[in-house]
């Protein structure tokens, strides 16, 4: 960050790697207070029982709906959850910060994945060719739930710039892998098309060693079906992870509360309705009980899901899966679940390309990925929802848009499968396009912004030879490097936000160094200027 002094006011020119700012409308004299914890968990609470109609009436919400509708079709057709795209869409088109964009993207993915699952199950019931590989789902889901539990915790600890940086790195790596796979499929199809004189048996009689292991195992099995036990275990794991995460979060908040009002809100959260009176408060004020709750509700859900994962892996090894193969899928699922909770990807952004790389048929990879995404997205959605991290009104609006677009996208991939069954690269190409778009949008978020902040002492009682007053005026410009600012500068000028706050400081430079250093750092890194404008 570079600082220039300009008297009588002090101007700050801040270059920050952050998202497009939301156009906050601050009323004169309005003070915004932020809790002092970490960056992501320190923002305003988003209670799920509060429906904020102002959020859905903004121009940003309308623009975001249009972009998300197109993105939803593409993501569903490619079998990717879309979280990687939606996080950046919510920031670029919706004007949200990273803290709100990541949880909201998870809820949007969850609602859209329901439409995809419905279509995949309907198609599977109408034909003997099952689109969903349930053995892969049985192996992936427990590990993915373990990962989501860890990822949500990391998201509340790691600063926003690190989340964006991790997202960009992941997308670049996946883009390279899936583009390479798509090109190989296309080259093979073109080679076969140019050799029509060769009999079909020439290609069907390839050595089994040339066929990826997962493909060989899948083709050798009869049509797979899910059982009541599968559904029961998956829902029990989901419940254990979500309830454990939410309870641990509120228990920690209850223990950390420093005043009576905050403690009442934290210890009597609506999600803790099953606890009576001051039960949780009493527990967390007892050192031994508090230590047990912290450890048990962190390790307990992890051990439960890992135990089920080990059982499934053992069963698949007996069904001719190699131990190495089950280990690869297990590690991939835990990693993907962690990234889903941490950076907001839906899970399909990794599931679908990975299944393709492991040799599953593109249509099967897409359908199986969409099914696994339901569990990663539902786990993270309910964890964020019960810890007051999701804007409910926007969740319902964007979720409805994504549900319709996901239905259209999944219908599209089914059409391609029926009409272009010999061109696997078409479906893989859709996956590639979705990943590349995600990468470009994420890279866009690393563009530097230029903002100017003026601060000065102000008073309503002018007196001669004043060097300070009990009030400070802060005026913050919009991003001067944005397209909007460039287009409107000549016509309407530059948009400014301002607020007046009370202070005991007598020197502006000392005030900045002592009282505003942390707030300015957060603004420069995460583009969240609420602390600066609302600091007391």
C-alpha positions as CSV (number, residue, x, y, z in Angstrom):
1,X,0.0,0.0,0.0
2,X,1.3,3.5,-0.9
3,X,0.3,6.6,1.1
4,X,0.5,10.2,0.1
5,X,-0.2,13.1,2.4
6,X,-2.4,15.9,1.2
7,X,-3.2,18.8,3.7
8,X,-5.6,19.9,5.1
9,X,-7.0,16.5,4.5
10,X,-5.1,13.2,4.2
11,X,-5.5,11.2,1.0
12,X,-4.8,7.5,0.7
13,X,-4.3,5.8,-2.6
14,X,-4.8,2.1,-2.0
15,X,-4.0,-0.6,-4.5
16,X,-5.8,-3.8,-3.5
17,X,-6.2,-7.3,-5.1
18,X,-9.8,-7.7,-4.4
19,X,-13.3,-7.9,-5.9
20,X,-15.5,-5.3,-7.4
21,X,-17.0,-3.4,-4.5
22,X,-20.6,-3.4,-3.7
23,X,-22.2,0.0,-3.9
24,X,-22.8,0.6,-0.2
25,X,-25.2,3.4,0.5
26,X,-24.2,4.8,3.9
27,X,-26.6,7.2,5.6
28,X,-25.1,10.3,7.1
29,X,-23.9,9.6,10.6
30,X,-24.4,5.9,10.2
31,X,-21.7,3.9,12.0
32,X,-20.8,0.3,11.0
33,X,-19.3,-1.8,13.7
34,X,-17.4,-5.0,13.0
35,X,-16.4,-7.7,15.5
36,X,-12.7,-8.0,16.0
37,X,-12.2,-11.7,15.1
38,X,-10.8,-13.0,11.8
39,X,-11.5,-11.4,8.4
40,X,-14.2,-13.8,7.1
41,X,-16.0,-14.5,10.3
42,X,-16.0,-10.9,11.3
43,X,-18.6,-9.6,8.9
44,X,-22.3,-8.9,9.6
45,X,-24.4,-11.9,10.6
46,X,-26.8,-13.3,8.0
47,X,-29.6,-14.9,10.1
48,X,-31.5,-17.5,8.0
49,X,-34.8,-16.4,9.5
50,X,-34.4,-12.8,8.1
51,X,-35.6,-12.2,4.6
52,X,-33.9,-9.0,3.3
53,X,-36.1,-7.7,0.4
54,X,-33.7,-4.8,-0.4
55,X,-31.0,-7.3,-1.5
56,X,-33.2,-8.7,-4.3
57,X,-34.4,-5.3,-5.5
58,X,-31.0,-4.0,-6.5
59,X,-29.6,-3.7,-10.0
60,X,-26.8,-5.9,-9.0
61,X,-29.2,-8.7,-8.2
62,X,-30.9,-8.4,-11.7
63,X,-27.6,-8.4,-13.5
64,X,-26.4,-11.3,-11.5
65,X,-29.5,-13.3,-12.4
66,X,-28.9,-12.9,-16.1
67,X,-25.3,-14.0,-15.9
68,X,-26.1,-16.8,-13.5
69,X,-28.8,-18.2,-15.8
70,X,-26.2,-18.6,-18.7
71,X,-23.6,-20.0,-16.3
72,X,-26.1,-22.5,-14.8
73,X,-26.8,-24.0,-18.2
74,X,-23.1,-24.4,-19.0
75,X,-22.2,-25.8,-15.6
76,X,-25.1,-28.4,-15.5
77,X,-24.3,-29.5,-19.1
78,X,-20.7,-30.1,-18.1
79,X,-21.5,-31.8,-14.8
80,X,-19.6,-29.3,-12.8
81,X,-21.3,-27.8,-9.7
82,X,-20.5,-24.3,-10.8
83,X,-19.3,-23.0,-7.5
84,X,-16.0,-21.9,-9.0
85,X,-17.9,-19.9,-11.6
86,X,-20.7,-18.7,-9.2
87,X,-18.3,-17.3,-6.7
88,X,-16.8,-15.0,-9.3
89,X,-20.2,-14.2,-10.8
90,X,-21.5,-13.2,-7.4
91,X,-18.6,-10.9,-6.9
92,X,-18.3,-9.5,-10.4
93,X,-22.0,-9.2,-11.4
94,X,-23.6,-9.3,-7.9
95,X,-21.2,-7.0,-6.1
96,X,-20.7,-9.2,-3.1
97,X,-17.6,-9.7,-1.0
98,X,-15.7,-13.0,-0.7
99,X,-17.2,-13.6,2.7
100,X,-20.8,-13.6,1.3
101,X,-20.0,-14.9,-2.2
102,X,-18.5,-18.3,-1.0
103,X,-21.4,-19.4,1.2
104,X,-24.0,-18.1,-1.2
105,X,-22.5,-20.0,-4.1
106,X,-22.7,-23.2,-2.2
107,X,-26.5,-22.8,-1.6
108,X,-27.0,-21.9,-5.3
109,X,-25.1,-25.0,-6.4
110,X,-27.1,-27.2,-4.0
111,X,-30.5,-26.0,-5.4
112,X,-29.3,-26.5,-9.0
113,X,-27.9,-29.9,-8.3
114,X,-31.3,-31.2,-7.3
115,X,-32.6,-30.5,-10.8
116,X,-29.7,-32.4,-12.3
117,X,-30.2,-35.4,-10.1
118,X,-33.9,-35.6,-10.9
119,X,-33.1,-35.7,-14.7
120,X,-30.3,-38.2,-14.3
121,X,-32.5,-40.6,-12.2
122,X,-35.4,-40.2,-14.7
123,X,-33.2,-41.1,-17.6
124,X,-31.7,-44.0,-15.7
125,X,-35.2,-45.4,-15.0
126,X,-36.2,-45.1,-18.7
127,X,-33.2,-47.2,-19.9
128,X,-31.1,-50.0,-18.7
129,X,-27.9,-48.0,-19.1
130,X,-27.4,-46.4,-15.7
131,X,-25.8,-43.0,-16.0
132,X,-24.7,-42.8,-12.3
133,X,-21.9,-44.9,-11.1
134,X,-23.1,-45.6,-7.6
135,X,-19.9,-47.4,-6.5
136,X,-18.0,-44.2,-7.2
137,X,-20.6,-42.3,-5.3
138,X,-20.3,-44.6,-2.3
139,X,-16.6,-44.1,-2.2
140,X,-16.5,-40.4,-2.9
141,X,-19.3,-39.1,-0.6
142,X,-17.9,-40.0,2.8
143,X,-14.5,-38.4,2.0
144,X,-16.1,-35.4,0.5
145,X,-18.2,-34.8,3.6
146,X,-15.0,-35.0,5.7
147,X,-13.4,-32.4,3.5
148,X,-16.4,-30.0,3.6
149,X,-16.2,-30.0,7.4
150,X,-12.6,-29.0,7.4
151,X,-13.0,-26.5,4.5
152,X,-15.8,-24.5,6.2
153,X,-13.6,-24.1,9.3
154,X,-10.7,-23.0,7.1
155,X,-12.9,-20.4,5.4
156,X,-13.7,-18.7,8.7
157,X,-10.0,-18.5,9.5
158,X,-8.1,-17.7,6.2
159,X,-8.3,-14.1,4.8
160,X,-10.2,-13.4,1.6
161,X,-7.2,-12.8,-0.6
162,X,-5.9,-16.2,0.3
163,X,-9.2,-17.8,-0.7
164,X,-9.0,-16.0,-4.1
165,X,-5.4,-17.0,-4.6
166,X,-6.2,-20.7,-3.9
167,X,-9.2,-20.6,-6.2
168,X,-7.1,-19.2,-9.1
169,X,-4.4,-21.9,-8.6
170,X,-6.9,-24.7,-8.5
171,X,-8.7,-23.5,-11.7
172,X,-5.5,-23.1,-13.7
173,X,-4.3,-26.7,-12.8
174,X,-7.7,-28.2,-13.7
175,X,-8.0,-26.2,-16.9
176,X,-4.7,-27.7,-18.1
177,X,-5.7,-31.3,-17.2
178,X,-9.2,-31.2,-18.7
179,X,-8.2,-29.4,-21.9
180,X,-5.5,-32.1,-22.4
181,X,-8.1,-34.8,-21.9
182,X,-10.6,-33.2,-24.3
183,X,-8.0,-32.8,-27.0
184,X,-6.9,-36.5,-26.7
185,X,-10.5,-37.6,-27.0
186,X,-11.1,-35.4,-30.0
187,X,-7.9,-36.6,-31.7
188,X,-8.8,-40.3,-31.2
189,X,-12.3,-39.7,-32.6
190,X,-10.9,-38.0,-35.6
191,X,-8.4,-40.8,-36.2
192,X,-11.2,-43.4,-36.0
193,X,-13.5,-41.3,-38.3
194,X,-10.7,-41.2,-41.0
195,X,-10.3,-45.0,-40.9
196,X,-13.8,-46.3,-41.8
197,X,-12.3,-49.4,-43.5
198,X,-11.3,-50.9,-40.3
199,X,-13.9,-53.3,-38.8
200,X,-15.6,-52.3,-35.6
201,X,-14.1,-55.4,-33.9
202,X,-10.7,-53.8,-34.4
203,X,-11.5,-51.2,-31.7
204,X,-13.5,-53.5,-29.5
205,X,-10.7,-56.1,-29.2
206,X,-8.1,-53.8,-27.6
207,X,-6.0,-55.2,-24.9
208,X,-7.6,-54.7,-21.4
209,X,-4.4,-53.0,-20.3
210,X,-5.2,-50.1,-22.6
211,X,-8.5,-49.5,-20.9
212,X,-8.5,-47.4,-17.8
213,X,-9.2,-49.5,-14.7
214,X,-12.4,-47.7,-13.7
215,X,-13.8,-48.0,-17.2
216,X,-13.0,-51.7,-17.3
217,X,-14.6,-52.3,-13.9
218,X,-17.7,-50.3,-14.7
219,X,-18.3,-52.0,-18.0
220,X,-18.0,-55.5,-16.4
221,X,-20.7,-54.8,-13.9
222,X,-24.4,-55.1,-14.2
223,X,-26.6,-52.0,-14.0
224,X,-26.0,-50.4,-10.6
225,X,-28.8,-49.4,-8.2
226,X,-28.8,-47.5,-5.0
227,X,-30.2,-49.1,-1.9
228,X,-32.1,-47.9,1.1
229,X,-28.9,-48.5,3.1
230,X,-27.0,-46.1,0.8
231,X,-29.5,-43.4,1.3
232,X,-29.7,-43.9,5.1
233,X,-25.9,-43.8,5.6
234,X,-25.5,-40.8,3.4
235,X,-28.2,-38.8,5.2
236,X,-26.8,-39.8,8.6
237,X,-23.3,-38.7,7.6
238,X,-24.7,-35.4,6.3
239,X,-26.6,-34.8,9.5
240,X,-23.6,-35.6,11.7
241,X,-21.3,-33.3,9.8
242,X,-23.7,-30.4,9.6
243,X,-25.0,-30.6,13.2
244,X,-21.5,-31.1,14.6
245,X,-20.1,-28.1,12.7
246,X,-23.0,-25.8,13.6
247,X,-23.0,-26.8,17.3
248,X,-19.2,-26.4,17.6
249,X,-19.4,-22.9,16.0
250,X,-22.1,-21.6,18.3
251,X,-20.5,-23.2,21.4
252,X,-17.2,-21.3,20.6
253,X,-19.2,-18.1,20.0
254,X,-20.9,-18.6,23.3
255,X,-17.7,-19.1,25.2
256,X,-16.0,-16.1,23.5
257,X,-18.8,-13.6,24.1
258,X,-17.6,-10.7,26.2
259,X,-20.9,-9.0,27.1
260,X,-24.3,-10.2,28.2
261,X,-26.2,-9.3,25.0
262,X,-23.7,-11.1,22.7
263,X,-23.7,-14.1,25.0
264,X,-27.5,-14.3,24.9
265,X,-27.5,-14.3,21.1
266,X,-24.7,-16.8,20.8
267,X,-25.9,-19.2,23.5
268,X,-29.5,-19.1,22.5
269,X,-29.2,-19.4,18.7
270,X,-32.4,-20.8,17.1
271,X,-30.4,-23.8,15.8
272,X,-29.9,-24.7,19.5
273,X,-33.6,-25.0,20.2
274,X,-33.1,-28.5,21.7
275,X,-31.1,-27.0,24.6
276,X,-33.0,-25.5,27.4
277,X,-32.3,-22.3,29.3
278,X,-28.6,-21.5,29.9
279,X,-27.4,-25.0,29.3
280,X,-24.8,-24.2,26.7
281,X,-23.6,-21.2,28.6
282,X,-23.1,-23.3,31.7
283,X,-21.3,-25.9,29.7
284,X,-18.9,-23.5,28.0
285,X,-18.1,-21.8,31.3
286,X,-16.9,-25.1,32.7
287,X,-13.3,-25.6,31.4
288,X,-13.4,-29.4,31.3
289,X,-16.8,-29.5,29.6
290,X,-15.9,-26.8,27.1
291,X,-12.7,-28.7,26.2
292,X,-14.6,-31.9,25.6
293,X,-17.1,-30.1,23.4
294,X,-14.4,-28.5,21.3
295,X,-12.5,-31.8,20.8
296,X,-15.5,-34.2,20.4
297,X,-17.5,-32.1,18.0
298,X,-14.4,-31.6,15.8
299,X,-13.0,-35.1,15.8
300,X,-16.3,-37.0,16.1
301,X,-17.8,-36.3,12.7
302,X,-14.5,-36.9,11.0
303,X,-14.0,-40.3,12.6
304,X,-17.6,-41.3,11.8
305,X,-17.3,-40.5,8.1
306,X,-13.8,-42.0,7.8
307,X,-15.0,-45.2,9.3
308,X,-17.8,-45.5,6.7
309,X,-15.3,-44.6,4.0
310,X,-13.0,-47.4,5.1
311,X,-15.9,-49.9,5.0
312,X,-16.9,-48.9,1.5
313,X,-13.2,-49.1,0.3
314,X,-12.9,-52.6,1.7
315,X,-16.1,-53.7,-0.1
316,X,-14.9,-52.3,-3.4
317,X,-11.5,-54.0,-3.1
318,X,-13.4,-57.3,-2.8
319,X,-15.3,-56.4,-5.9
320,X,-12.1,-56.2,-8.0
321,X,-11.1,-52.5,-7.3
322,X,-7.5,-52.2,-6.6
323,X,-6.4,-50.7,-3.2
324,X,-4.4,-48.0,-5.1
325,X,-7.5,-47.0,-7.0
326,X,-9.7,-46.7,-3.9
327,X,-7.0,-44.7,-2.2
328,X,-6.8,-42.3,-5.2
329,X,-10.6,-41.7,-5.1
330,X,-10.6,-41.3,-1.3
331,X,-7.8,-38.7,-1.3
332,X,-9.4,-36.9,-4.2
333,X,-12.8,-36.8,-2.5
334,X,-11.4,-35.4,0.8
335,X,-9.4,-32.8,-1.0
336,X,-12.3,-31.7,-3.2
337,X,-14.7,-31.5,-0.2
338,X,-12.2,-29.3,1.6
339,X,-11.8,-27.0,-1.4
340,X,-15.6,-26.9,-1.8
341,X,-16.0,-25.5,1.7
342,X,-12.9,-23.3,1.6
343,X,-13.0,-21.6,-1.8
344,X,-16.7,-22.2,-2.8
345,X,-16.3,-24.6,-5.7
346,X,-19.3,-26.9,-6.1
347,X,-17.1,-30.0,-6.2
348,X,-18.0,-30.9,-9.8
349,X,-15.3,-28.7,-11.0
350,X,-12.9,-31.4,-9.8
351,X,-15.1,-34.4,-9.7
352,X,-16.1,-34.3,-13.4
353,X,-12.6,-33.8,-14.8
354,X,-11.1,-36.3,-12.5
355,X,-13.7,-39.0,-13.4
356,X,-12.9,-38.3,-17.1
357,X,-9.2,-38.7,-16.4
358,X,-9.8,-42.0,-14.6
359,X,-11.6,-43.4,-17.7
360,X,-15.3,-43.1,-17.0
361,X,-17.5,-42.5,-20.0
362,X,-18.1,-38.7,-20.3
363,X,-21.9,-39.0,-19.8
364,X,-21.4,-41.3,-16.8
365,X,-18.7,-38.9,-15.4
366,X,-21.1,-35.9,-15.7
367,X,-24.1,-37.7,-14.1
368,X,-21.9,-39.2,-11.3
369,X,-20.3,-35.9,-10.6
370,X,-23.7,-34.1,-10.4
371,X,-24.8,-36.7,-7.8
372,X,-21.7,-36.3,-5.7
373,X,-22.1,-32.5,-5.9
374,X,-25.4,-32.7,-4.1
375,X,-23.6,-33.9,-0.9
376,X,-20.8,-31.4,-1.0
377,X,-23.1,-28.5,-1.7
378,X,-25.8,-29.6,0.8
379,X,-23.2,-30.1,3.5
380,X,-21.5,-26.7,3.1
381,X,-24.9,-25.0,2.5
382,X,-26.4,-26.1,5.7
383,X,-23.2,-25.5,7.7
384,X,-23.0,-21.9,6.4
385,X,-26.8,-21.5,6.8
386,X,-26.9,-22.6,10.5
387,X,-23.8,-20.4,11.3
388,X,-25.5,-17.2,9.8
389,X,-23.3,-16.9,6.7
390,X,-25.9,-17.0,3.9
391,X,-28.1,-14.1,2.7
392,X,-31.5,-15.9,2.6
393,X,-33.3,-13.7,0.1
394,X,-30.5,-13.9,-2.5
395,X,-30.2,-17.7,-1.9
396,X,-33.8,-18.2,-2.9
397,X,-33.6,-15.8,-5.9
398,X,-30.4,-17.1,-7.3
399,X,-31.3,-20.7,-6.4
400,X,-34.5,-20.5,-8.4
401,X,-32.6,-19.1,-11.4
402,X,-30.0,-21.9,-11.1
403,X,-32.6,-24.6,-10.7
404,X,-34.2,-23.7,-14.0
405,X,-30.9,-23.3,-15.8
406,X,-29.5,-26.5,-14.4
407,X,-32.6,-28.3,-15.7
408,X,-32.0,-26.9,-19.1
409,X,-28.3,-27.8,-19.0
410,X,-28.8,-31.4,-18.0
411,X,-31.4,-31.8,-20.7
412,X,-28.8,-30.5,-23.1
413,X,-26.2,-33.0,-22.2
414,X,-28.8,-35.9,-22.4
415,X,-29.6,-34.7,-26.0
416,X,-25.9,-34.6,-26.9
417,X,-25.5,-38.1,-25.5
418,X,-28.4,-39.5,-27.5
419,X,-27.6,-37.6,-30.8
420,X,-23.8,-37.5,-30.6
421,X,-23.0,-40.6,-28.7
422,X,-19.9,-41.3,-30.7
423,X,-18.4,-37.9,-30.0
424,X,-17.4,-38.0,-26.4
425,X,-15.3,-34.9,-26.9
426,X,-18.5,-32.8,-27.2
427,X,-19.4,-33.4,-23.6
428,X,-15.8,-33.2,-22.4
429,X,-15.5,-29.9,-24.3
430,X,-18.5,-28.5,-22.3
431,X,-16.6,-29.3,-19.1
432,X,-13.5,-27.7,-20.5
433,X,-15.4,-24.5,-21.4
434,X,-16.9,-24.2,-17.9
435,X,-13.5,-24.6,-16.3
436,X,-11.8,-22.1,-18.5
437,X,-14.5,-19.5,-17.9
438,X,-14.1,-20.1,-14.1
439,X,-10.4,-19.5,-14.5
440,X,-10.8,-16.2,-16.4
441,X,-13.3,-14.9,-14.0
442,X,-11.2,-15.7,-11.0
443,X,-8.1,-14.1,-12.6
444,X,-10.2,-11.0,-13.2
445,X,-10.6,-10.7,-9.4
446,X,-6.9,-10.2,-9.1
447,X,-6.9,-6.9,-11.0
448,X,-5.8,-4.0,-8.9
449,X,-8.2,-1.3,-7.7
450,X,-7.4,2.4,-7.1
451,X,-9.3,4.2,-4.3
452,X,-8.8,7.5,-2.6
453,X,-9.7,8.1,1.1
454,X,-9.8,11.6,2.5
455,X,-10.0,12.2,6.2
456,X,-10.2,15.5,8.1
457,X,-11.3,17.0,11.4
458,X,-14.8,18.6,11.2
459,X,-17.0,20.5,13.6
460,X,-20.3,22.3,13.8
461,X,-18.8,24.9,16.1
462,X,-16.0,26.7,14.3
463,X,-13.3,28.4,16.5
464,X,-10.1,30.2,15.7
465,X,-6.8,28.2,15.6
466,X,-8.4,24.8,15.9
467,X,-6.0,21.9,15.3
468,X,-8.4,19.1,16.1
469,X,-12.1,18.4,16.9
470,X,-14.1,15.6,18.4
471,X,-15.2,14.5,15.0
472,X,-13.5,13.1,11.9
473,X,-15.0,13.1,8.4
474,X,-14.1,10.2,6.1
475,X,-14.7,10.3,2.3
476,X,-14.0,7.2,0.2
477,X,-14.0,7.1,-3.6
478,X,-15.2,4.3,-5.7
479,X,-12.7,2.2,-7.7
480,X,-11.1,4.7,-10.0
481,X,-9.7,1.9,-12.2
482,X,-13.1,0.4,-12.9
483,X,-15.0,0.6,-16.2
484,X,-18.0,2.1,-14.4
485,X,-15.9,5.0,-13.0
486,X,-14.3,5.6,-16.4
487,X,-17.7,5.8,-18.2
488,X,-19.4,8.0,-15.6
489,X,-16.6,10.3,-14.6
490,X,-17.3,12.9,-17.3
491,X,-21.1,12.8,-16.9
492,X,-21.7,12.3,-13.2
493,X,-18.3,12.5,-11.6
494,X,-16.9,10.0,-9.1
495,X,-19.2,8.3,-6.6
496,X,-18.1,8.9,-3.0
497,X,-19.1,7.3,0.3
498,X,-18.8,9.4,3.5
499,X,-19.4,9.2,7.2
500,X,-18.6,11.3,10.3
501,X,-17.4,9.5,13.4
502,X,-16.5,10.7,16.9
503,X,-12.9,10.4,18.1
504,X,-10.5,11.3,20.9
505,X,-7.5,11.6,18.6
506,X,-5.8,14.9,18.1
507,X,-3.5,14.0,15.2
508,X,-4.6,12.5,11.9
509,X,-1.4,10.6,11.2
510,X,-1.4,9.1,14.7
511,X,-5.1,8.2,14.2
512,X,-4.3,6.3,11.0
513,X,-1.4,4.4,12.4
514,X,-2.9,3.6,15.8
515,X,-6.6,3.2,15.2
516,X,-7.0,2.5,11.5
517,X,-4.1,0.3,10.5
518,X,-6.0,-3.0,10.8
519,X,-9.0,-1.6,9.0
520,X,-6.9,-0.2,6.1
521,X,-5.1,-3.5,5.8
522,X,-8.4,-5.3,5.5
523,X,-9.6,-2.8,2.9
524,X,-6.5,-3.1,0.8
525,X,-6.4,-6.9,0.9
526,X,-10.1,-7.9,0.8
527,X,-11.7,-4.6,-0.5
528,X,-13.9,-4.4,2.6
529,X,-14.0,-0.7,3.6
530,X,-16.8,-1.0,6.2
531,X,-14.3,-1.0,9.1
532,X,-12.6,2.2,7.8
533,X,-15.9,4.1,7.3
534,X,-17.4,2.8,10.5
535,X,-14.5,2.8,12.9
536,X,-15.2,4.5,16.3
